Amino acid sequence: MNGIYITLLAVALVLFLPVLLPVALVQHSLYLSRLRALANRFHCTNCERILGLESLRLADAAESDRVAQLRREHPGARLRLNRTLHAICANCGQPYTFLEKENNFIEEVR
């Protein structure tokens, strides 16, 4: 009986994967578009400059460094990370977290 359920699950996965994958790609693309649009109009709370796309690149680099450091410190561990750093002001270095539901940045406390 267990074998039938596993077979049905495998068939359902094969049938729905061509639908689920494009939906996931479109959702991620929309998320990135909203993030970029907000960065291009959001003023830093410290220096009043617009964050811009450079702030997103800085945050991506910082997050990549953090993950690389965690991988060095814990080799072989399966990391489950929740990203909270989405933008860093290129002028003053203030970090920000993106709140997707509110479509807004808030200052990140570090």
C-alpha positions as a Markdown table, in Angstrom:
| # | Residue | x | y | z |
|---|---|---|---|---|
| 1 | Met | 0.0 | 0.0 | 0.0 |
| 2 | Asn | 2.9 | 2.4 | 0.8 |
| 3 | Gly | 4.4 | 1.8 | -2.7 |
| 4 | Ile | 1.2 | 3.0 | -4.3 |
| 5 | Tyr | 1.3 | 6.3 | -2.4 |
| 6 | Ile | 4.9 | 6.9 | -3.3 |
| 7 | Thr | 4.2 | 6.2 | -7.0 |
| 8 | Leu | 1.2 | 8.5 | -7.0 |
| 9 | Leu | 3.3 | 11.2 | -5.3 |
| 10 | Ala | 6.1 | 10.8 | -7.9 |
| 11 | Val | 3.6 | 11.0 | -10.8 |
| 12 | Ala | 2.0 | 14.1 | -9.3 |
| 13 | Leu | 5.4 | 15.8 | -8.9 |
| 14 | Val | 6.3 | 15.1 | -12.5 |
| 15 | Leu | 2.9 | 16.4 | -13.7 |
| 16 | Phe | 3.0 | 19.6 | -11.6 |
| 17 | Leu | 6.6 | 20.5 | -11.9 |
| 18 | Pro | 6.2 | 22.2 | -15.3 |
| 19 | Val | 3.6 | 24.5 | -13.7 |
| 20 | Leu | 5.3 | 25.1 | -10.4 |
| 21 | Leu | 8.7 | 26.0 | -11.6 |
| 22 | Pro | 7.6 | 28.9 | -13.9 |
| 23 | Val | 5.3 | 30.2 | -11.2 |
| 24 | Ala | 8.2 | 30.2 | -8.7 |
| 25 | Leu | 10.5 | 32.0 | -11.2 |
| 26 | Val | 7.9 | 34.7 | -11.9 |
| 27 | Gln | 7.3 | 35.3 | -8.2 |
| 28 | His | 11.1 | 35.6 | -7.5 |
| 29 | Ser | 11.4 | 38.0 | -10.4 |
| 30 | Leu | 8.5 | 40.2 | -9.1 |
| 31 | Tyr | 10.2 | 40.2 | -5.6 |
| 32 | Leu | 13.5 | 41.4 | -7.1 |
| 33 | Ser | 11.7 | 44.0 | -9.1 |
| 34 | Arg | 9.9 | 45.4 | -6.0 |
| 35 | Leu | 13.2 | 45.4 | -4.1 |
| 36 | Arg | 15.0 | 47.3 | -6.8 |
| 37 | Ala | 12.2 | 49.8 | -7.3 |
| 38 | Leu | 12.1 | 50.6 | -3.5 |
| 39 | Ala | 15.9 | 50.9 | -3.3 |
| 40 | Asn | 15.7 | 53.5 | -6.1 |
| 41 | Arg | 13.2 | 55.7 | -4.2 |
| 42 | Phe | 14.0 | 55.1 | -0.6 |
| 43 | His | 16.0 | 57.8 | 1.3 |
| 44 | Cys | 18.5 | 56.7 | 3.9 |
| 45 | Thr | 17.4 | 57.7 | 7.4 |
| 46 | Asn | 21.0 | 58.8 | 8.3 |
| 47 | Cys | 22.3 | 60.7 | 5.3 |
| 48 | Glu | 19.1 | 61.3 | 3.4 |
| 49 | Arg | 20.6 | 60.0 | 0.1 |
| 50 | Ile | 18.7 | 57.5 | -2.1 |
| 51 | Leu | 19.9 | 54.0 | -1.5 |
| 52 | Gly | 20.0 | 52.9 | -5.2 |
| 53 | Leu | 21.1 | 49.6 | -6.7 |
| 54 | Glu | 24.6 | 49.8 | -5.2 |
| 55 | Ser | 23.1 | 49.4 | -1.7 |
| 56 | Leu | 21.6 | 46.1 | -2.8 |
| 57 | Arg | 25.0 | 44.9 | -4.3 |
| 58 | Leu | 26.7 | 45.8 | -1.0 |
| 59 | Ala | 24.2 | 43.8 | 1.0 |
| 60 | Asp | 24.5 | 40.8 | -1.4 |
| 61 | Ala | 28.3 | 40.9 | -0.9 |
| 62 | Ala | 28.1 | 41.2 | 2.9 |
| 63 | Glu | 25.6 | 38.3 | 3.0 |
| 64 | Ser | 27.8 | 36.2 | 0.8 |
| 65 | Asp | 30.8 | 36.9 | 3.1 |
| 66 | Arg | 28.7 | 35.9 | 6.1 |
| 67 | Val | 27.6 | 32.6 | 4.6 |
| 68 | Ala | 31.1 | 31.8 | 3.5 |
| 69 | Gln | 32.4 | 32.5 | 7.0 |
| 70 | Leu | 29.6 | 30.2 | 8.5 |
| 71 | Arg | 30.6 | 27.5 | 6.0 |
| 72 | Arg | 34.2 | 27.7 | 7.1 |
| 73 | Glu | 33.3 | 27.7 | 10.8 |
| 74 | His | 30.9 | 24.8 | 10.4 |
| 75 | Pro | 32.1 | 22.5 | 7.6 |
| 76 | Gly | 29.6 | 19.9 | 6.5 |
| 77 | Ala | 26.7 | 21.5 | 8.4 |
| 78 | Arg | 23.4 | 22.1 | 6.6 |
| 79 | Leu | 22.8 | 25.8 | 7.1 |
| 80 | Arg | 19.2 | 27.1 | 7.2 |
| 81 | Leu | 19.5 | 30.8 | 7.0 |
| 82 | Asn | 17.0 | 33.6 | 7.1 |
| 83 | Arg | 18.3 | 36.7 | 5.3 |
| 84 | Thr | 17.6 | 40.0 | 7.1 |
| 85 | Leu | 20.2 | 42.2 | 5.5 |
| 86 | His | 18.8 | 43.5 | 2.1 |
| 87 | Ala | 20.5 | 46.9 | 1.6 |
| 88 | Ile | 23.4 | 48.9 | 2.9 |
| 89 | Cys | 23.6 | 52.6 | 2.3 |
| 90 | Ala | 26.6 | 53.2 | 0.0 |
| 91 | Asn | 27.2 | 56.6 | 1.6 |
| 92 | Cys | 27.0 | 56.0 | 5.4 |
| 93 | Gly | 26.8 | 52.2 | 5.7 |
| 94 | Gln | 23.4 | 52.0 | 7.5 |
| 95 | Pro | 22.0 | 48.5 | 7.0 |
| 96 | Tyr | 18.3 | 47.9 | 6.1 |
| 97 | Thr | 15.9 | 45.0 | 6.1 |
| 98 | Phe | 13.2 | 44.7 | 3.5 |
| 99 | Leu | 9.7 | 44.2 | 4.7 |
| 100 | Glu | 7.9 | 42.6 | 1.7 |
| 101 | Lys | 4.3 | 43.0 | 3.0 |
| 102 | Glu | 4.8 | 46.7 | 3.8 |
| 103 | Asn | 7.1 | 47.2 | 0.7 |
| 104 | Asn | 9.4 | 49.2 | 2.9 |
| 105 | Phe | 12.9 | 49.2 | 4.4 |
| 106 | Ile | 13.6 | 49.4 | 8.2 |
| 107 | Glu | 16.9 | 50.0 | 9.9 |
| 108 | Glu | 18.6 | 46.8 | 10.9 |
| 109 | Val | 20.0 | 46.7 | 14.4 |
| 110 | Arg | 23.4 | 45.0 | 14.4 |
